[in-house]
């Protein structure tokens, strides 16, 4: 059985004052029936890991190399040292803002796995790609290109985040989510074998809110969520965690 995962991506939001949200969240879920992960900005990883109790802390990006002359960058092993246990990779905002290619995302994911951390690799189509009925082709290409060999259920999570659903309040239909998640599962089984393919957790991300979480969590092959805006406060994220616990 795959343990469900409620993951929050704070993106470029949060200062020291935001740590109180983590304290509150931890107090609400001292022993949750699912994994809980919050990925704050890098500046908060260490204090967050010291205050989050049972909540795991992750990062939102890393460099491909372990160390060296790369001004402004942070390596996976440094994130681990700071208190992170997971790293989000290939988020559409990074693919777009920083021109990240499949090759780069794959190299980053490899460095995360080599550091002993969990790589959360994001895939997702644009609205134009969906309208052109290219969604599965796009997702297939992203999976093939951005996931390194050697992936397992322990070092990889895949997040399906349709770009047009991120921060927009628009959500695919449950059938559309199910179609893509079933497709991702089949592709992982084909490439890594049934045992590994079935053990990798698949998250849905894009406008997940307390009001729609339970419906999304009932979809086949949805093992949790990667939540942006609604992960910023315990008041919004806690009901999403509870909905996932109920689906566990
Ligand atoms: P929202 O939940 O704000 O739509 O963001 C989703 C996301 O991009 C998580 O990585």
Boltz pocket constraint, residues with backbone or C-beta under 6 A from the ligand:
constraints:
  - pocket:
      binder: B
      contacts: [[A, 9], [A, 91], [A, 161], [A, 165], [A, 166], [A, 167], [A, 168], [A, 169], [A, 205], [A, 206], [A, 207], [A, 208], [A, 226], [A, 227], [A, 228], [A, 229], [A, 230]]
      max_distance: 6.0
